[in-house]
């Protein structure tokens, strides 16, 4: 063997660089749907509350405690919770229509 044959060696391939490029493109393709999901706004839960009495009496401690309990569970009105209140004003005949509305 001559000196030049030893130094030239086998032909150099770009297989390693191509493999890294393919791997990075593949990982980016796998991560893209997860990133898109992470950017979606949080789900807003909706609760309908039908009250037989008027709005004034519905501001009682029971309803305030209900909302406080929801906050403790991580549901905050205006952020990830919407509460729809309907009041019958002590007119029982209005309840079916208000329930249908909810």
N, C-alpha and C positions, 0 to 999 in steps of 0.2 A: 504494500500500500504506500501510496505517496502521502506526503505531508498535507497536501490540499484535500485529499479524500477524507482524512481524519477530521480536519477542521470543518468541512462543509456539513458533515453528518446528514441525518435524514431531513427531508423537507419539513419546514415548520408549517404547522397548520393553525388556523384561527378557530379551531373547534372550541377551545376554552372560552374565548371571547363571545362566540356565537351562542354557546350554551348559557353563559351568564346573561346575555341579552334576552334570550328566549325565556329564561327563568324569571327575570325581572318583569318582562311583559306579561307573562302568565300570572304572576303574583298580583300585578296591578289590575289585571282583568278580574281576578277573584275578589280583590278588595273593593273594587268600584261599587258593586251593589250594596255592600255593607256601609260604605261611606254615604251613599245616597239615602239609605234608610236612616242613618244617624242624623241627617239634616232635616228630616221631616218634623213638623211641629208635634208636640205631645197631644195625645188623644184627649178630647174634652168629654167628660162623662156628663150625662144629663139626667137629672132627677126631677120628676113632676110631683108636686105636693098639692093635694086637694084638701082645702080647709072648709069646714062647714060654717065657721064663724066669719067675722069681719077681719079686715087687715089689722085693725088696732089690737084685737085680742090675739091675733096670730103672732104678734111680736112678743109672745110670752117667753118665759125662761126655757120652756121645752124646745122651742124651735131654735133658740140661741144655743142651747146645749147640743142640739143635733148638729148644727153647723160647726161647733167647736170640736165635737167628736170626729166629724169628717176631716177637719184640719189636722187633727192628731194622726189620722190615718194617711195623711198626705194629699187629701183632696181639698184644694183651696178654691173657693168661689171666685170666678173671674180669671183663674189661671188654667186649671184642668177640671173644673166643675162648674156646671151651669144648673141652677135651681130655678125651675119654672113653678111659680106659685099661682094658684087659682083659689079665689075666695067666693063662697056661696052667699055670704052675708046673711046667714041663718035662713036662707030660702032653699029648703031641701029639694024642691022641684028643679033647681038649677044644677044640681050635682051631676046628672047624666050628661048634660051638654058640656059642662066643664071637664068632665072625665074624657069625653070624646075629643075635646080640644087638646088635651094633654097627649 
